[in-house]
Amino acid sequence: MVEKKVVLDNEIGLMGRPAANFIQTAKKFLADVYLERDHKVFNGKSIMSVLSMGAGKGAKFILRTDGPDEEEALETLLAYLNHDITMY
């Protein structure tokens, strides 16, 4: 299992289309993907779970991946979150 702290620095956050694109990307990996915010854990491959997290601009959470391709999944998802995700 690997993890990284994230602070969303875009105008939309992880809502709507950016959330859907995040999930589509996460589903490409065998590793489980979790987002932890305020001591609650959300399934990073479930649209309802990610949307219920309420991660708007400035949200802080931990991105965690666990599985055979966890390193690649973490790096890819971090790259998505660290760029202007409205462009995806």
Backbone torsions as a table, in degrees:
resi	resn	phi	psi	omega
1	MET	NA	134.5	176.1
2	VAL	-127.8	153.2	-179.0
3	GLU	-151.7	162.2	-179.5
4	LYS	-151.7	140.9	175.3
5	LYS	-78.7	139.9	-176.3
6	VAL	-129.1	140.1	169.3
7	VAL	-124.6	118.3	-179.1
8	LEU	-73.1	126.0	-176.6
9	ASP	-122.5	41.0	177.4
10	ASN	-126.1	166.6	-174.6
11	GLU	-70.0	-32.6	-173.8
12	ILE	-90.8	-31.3	-173.5
13	GLY	80.5	-152.6	-179.1
14	LEU	-109.6	66.1	-178.3
15	MET	-131.4	159.2	175.3
16	GLY	57.5	-131.6	-176.9
17	ARG	-60.1	-42.6	177.1
18	PRO	-58.2	-37.7	177.7
19	ALA	-65.7	-43.5	179.3
20	ALA	-62.3	-41.6	178.8
21	ASN	-67.8	-37.5	176.6
22	PHE	-59.8	-46.3	-177.9
23	ILE	-66.0	-41.7	177.4
24	GLN	-59.3	-40.5	178.5
25	THR	-67.0	-44.6	-179.2
26	ALA	-60.7	-36.9	-177.5
27	LYS	-70.2	-10.7	177.6
28	LYS	-75.3	-12.2	-175.6
29	PHE	-108.6	151.8	175.6
30	LEU	-75.0	-27.8	-177.5
31	ALA	-63.3	145.7	170.9
32	ASP	-73.3	147.0	-179.4
33	VAL	-124.5	128.1	-180.0
34	TYR	-130.0	148.1	173.4
35	LEU	-122.7	128.7	-179.9
36	GLU	-115.9	124.0	-179.9
37	ARG	-140.3	130.7	179.5
38	ASP	52.5	43.3	177.5
39	HIS	64.9	17.3	174.5
40	LYS	-114.8	141.1	-178.4
41	VAL	-107.7	132.2	-177.7
42	PHE	-119.3	141.8	179.0
43	ASN	-76.1	117.2	-177.6
44	GLY	-74.5	0.4	177.5
45	LYS	-113.1	12.2	-179.0
46	SER	-122.0	121.4	-178.5
47	ILE	-61.4	-42.3	-179.1
48	MET	-64.6	-39.2	-179.9
49	SER	-66.5	-47.5	-178.5
50	VAL	-64.9	-43.4	179.4
51	LEU	-64.9	-35.9	-179.6
52	SER	-69.3	-15.3	177.7
53	MET	-67.4	-28.4	178.7
54	GLY	63.8	47.0	-175.9
55	ALA	-91.1	88.3	175.8
56	GLY	-87.4	-169.4	179.8
57	LYS	-56.9	132.8	178.7
58	GLY	85.0	-1.3	-179.9
59	ALA	-62.1	141.0	177.5
60	LYS	-114.3	133.1	177.8
61	PHE	-157.9	170.6	176.7
62	ILE	-106.4	128.8	174.7
63	LEU	-97.8	124.5	-175.8
64	ARG	-128.7	134.5	175.1
65	THR	-126.2	147.1	-176.9
66	ASP	-148.1	115.4	179.5
67	GLY	155.7	-174.3	-173.5
68	PRO	-62.7	-28.7	180.0
69	ASP	-117.5	35.3	-174.2
70	GLU	-61.0	-38.9	-179.6
71	GLU	-64.0	-48.2	-179.8
72	GLU	-63.9	-40.4	178.7
73	ALA	-62.6	-45.9	-179.9
74	LEU	-61.2	-47.6	-179.0
75	GLU	-61.8	-44.1	-178.5
76	THR	-65.6	-44.9	-178.9
77	LEU	-69.6	-35.7	175.5
78	LEU	-64.8	-41.3	178.0
79	ALA	-60.3	-40.9	177.8
80	TYR	-62.8	-46.0	-177.5
81	LEU	-71.0	-30.6	-176.3
82	ASN	-83.5	-10.0	176.9
83	HIS	-100.9	174.3	177.6
84	ASP	-69.3	93.7	-171.9
85	ILE	-66.5	-11.0	175.5
86	THR	-69.4	-14.9	-178.2
87	MET	-82.3	-15.2	-176.9
88	TYR	-84.8	NA	NA
